[in-house]
Amino acid sequence: MALNIPPLIMQFIENPTETGVLLLPFHYPRKEEWREFQSGFRYHGITLEDLTSTKEGKWQPGWHVIALNGMDDPFFIDLNEETSGFPVYYALHGAGRWDAIALDFNIVSFALFLEQMEKAGKDKTACLQLVELSTDTRNPFWMELHTTIQEWDDEEAESTEIDPALLRYGKLVITGAGPNKVKVAKYLMKIWNIGPQEALARLTQQDVPVADGFLLHLQKYIDGLQELGATVAWSDKEIF
C-alpha cells in the first residue's frame, strides 16, 4: 500500500533547497521515490528485510528520511509527531546504531532556515551569523556546521560544486567477482552485514546487486570493488 505522505512533508520534498553546504540537505526524494529513499534505513536495500525496531539505537518505526546530506547522513521526521509540526532529526550513518539528534526545528522552520542559508551563499560571515542566531551551537550537529563554516577559505568556497552526473540514482551490480573472490566477499560482508558463507554464496549468482543509491555515494564501493579485481555495472548497465 502506498504511503499517504502528509502535506507538510510533501511541501518540503517538492521544494528542495540545496545550499551547497555538504553537511546540510543535499538530496531530496521525489514523491515517486519516497519508498526507495528509505532503503538502508527502514528496510534492507538487497533483502528487503524490515530494519525498524523500538529498541534503542535502532531505526524507529515512525522515522522517515526527508533528505540526505553530502555524506549520505539522513535528516528525518517521525510520522507520529504531526501535531508538533514534524520536528526534524539528524543522525550519522555508519556508526552501527542510530542516535537521533534533534535539530530544534520543525519541518517548516527548517525549510525556512535552509532558504536563508541558500541566499547567504558562500558569504562566510553571513552564514556564521545565521547559524549563531538560529541554532544552539552547543548541539553537536550545529557545532559541527559552525566549525565547518569557520574553516572556509575563498578557494574552498568555490570548490563545492559536484558533477551532476554523480547525482544519478540507481543500482550498483557486480558482474564478475574476479580473481580475488574471497577478498571481494569480505568487502561485501561489511556492506551487507552478513557472514562470509552467505557473501560467497551470493557471488555465485549472475549480476549480484550491491546497493542502490546516488552514484556520488556508491562511487566508494565501485572504487573498492575494482581495486579487488571485481567488475561492476550501474543499473542501466553502464560499466564504470
N, C-alpha and C positions, 0 to 999 in steps of 0.2 A: 504494500500500500504506500502510495506517495505521501510524503510528509507535508502537512499544511504549514508552510513557513509563515510565521507571524508577520504582519505588515511592517513593524519596526525593523525587523531583520532584513526583510526584502528591500526596504529603502536603503539600508546600509550597504548590502552587497550589490545592488543595482546602480549605486552611485559611488563607485570606488574612488578613493583618494590615494594617490601614490606620491609620497613626499620625497622620494629619492633617498631616504634615510633607511639603511638596511635593517635597523632594529625595529622599525615601525612597519605596519602592514604593507606588504609588497604585492601579494597575490590574493585575489578575492574569488570565491566561487560564483559562477553564473547559476541562475535558478536551476537549469537543467543539469548542472554538475554538483548540486548540493550533496547528494548521497556519496558520489565518488570522492568528493572533497574530504569526507570523514574517514577515508581509508587510512589505516595506520593509527587511528585514534579510537573510533567507535568499533571498527572491525578490521580484521587482518586482511591486507590487500591481496594475498595469494589464496589463503584457505577460506576466507570469508568468515572466520571464527569471530564471534562476538567478544570484544575486548572490554566491554563495560562491566563495572563491578562497584558495589558500595563500599568495598574495603579501602582503607587509607592508602594513598599512593597510586590507586588505580583510576582509570578514566571513568568518571561517574556517569550514571545512566542519562542524566539530563543534559550533559555537556555536548555542545555542538560547535565546531570550528567555524568562525566567520571570516578568518583571514590568516595568512601565514606571513611572517617577515622574511627578509632575505636570507636567513639562516634556517628556514623551514620550521621555526618555532611558532606554535599556534596562539592565536588570540581567540577566545571562545566565550560563549554565554551558556547559561543554564536555562533551558526552556521552562523550568518550574518557577523562574523568577520574573515572570512577565509583569506582575503587579509592581515590581521595583524598577521597571523600565529596562530590564535585562542588563544588570551590571556586567562589565567586561573583565575578563581574566586573561592572564598570560602564563605560560609555562615553558620551561626549557625542555627540548626533546633530547633523547639520548642519555638521560640520567638514570634510566632503569626504573623510574617511577614518575608520577605526575604530581607536582606540587603547584597548586594554583596560586598565583599572585594576583590579588585584587588590585585593579588599576585606579579605583576610586572614580570611575566614570561609568555612566550608563551608556547604552549604545548610541543614543542621540548626542550626548555631550562629548563622547569620544570622537564621533564623526566631525563635530564642530572643531575640536582640538586639531584633528588631522588636517582639516581645511586651512586652519590658521598656520600650521606648520608648512603646508604646501605653499601658501602665499609668502611665507618668510624665506622660502628657498634655501640658498646656501649662505644667507646672512647670519654669520655665527653669533653676533651679539643679539639679534632679534630672536633667534632660536633658543638661546640660553635664557633670555628673559621670559619667553613664552613657557618654557619648561618650569622655570623657577616660580612663576606666578600661578601656573595652572595645576601644578602637581606637588606632591610631597616627595622631595628628593631624598628622603630617608628610606622611601620604598625602594627595594632592590632593583626593580626594573627602571624606574625613573632616575635612580642614581647612576645606573649604567649608561642610560641615554645621555644624561647630563655630562658624564665623564667623556663619552664618545665625542660629543659636540665640542667640548673644550679642547680636544686634541686635534680638531680640524685645522688644516692649514689651507692655503689657497690652492695648492696642487691637488690635495685630496678632495677638495670641494668640487673640482672639475672631473674627478675620475670615477664617479659612482654610476655612470651610465652603463647599462647592461645591454648586450646584444639581444634584440627582440627574438632572434632565433632560439635563444636559450629559454624563452618563456613558453615554449610549446608544452602542452600537457599530453602525456601518452604513457606507453608501457615499455619497459626495458625487458628484452628477452635474450637468453643465452642460446646461440645457435650451435655452439660447439664448445665442449669443456677444454679441449686442447690437451697437451701432453702432461699437464700438472693437475690431473683431476682431483687428487686428494687435497691439494692446496686450495683449489677453487672451492671444493666442498667446505673446507674450514672457513674460508672467507664468507661463504653464503650462510653458514651457521649463525654468524653474528647478525646478519641482515634478517634472517627468517626466525631466529631464536628457536632453533631445533637442534636435534642431536646429529652426530656425524653419519650414522647409518641412513637416516631419513634424507639428509642432504645428498649423499652419494646416490641414493635410490632415485631422487628427483632428476639427477644429472643424466640418468639413463634415458630420460624422455626426450622427445624432439621439441625444440623451441621452448625451453624452460623459462617461464615468466619469473622475473626477479622482483620487480616492484613497479608501481605506477606513480606518477607524479610529474613535476615540472623538470624539464631537461636540465635546468640550472642546478637542481639539487641532486639529480641522478648522475650527473657527469662524474662525480667522485667514484660511483660504483663502476661506471664504464671504464674509467682510467684504471681502477684497481683490478678489475677482471682482465683487462687487456694486458696489464703488466704480468699477470699469471699465465698468459698464453691463451685465454679464452677468447672466443669471438662472440660479439653481441650485435643486436639489432634493435632499432626503435620499433614501435608498434606498427608503423607504416612500412616496415621492412627496410628502412633506410639504414645502411650499415655505417657505423662510426669507426 
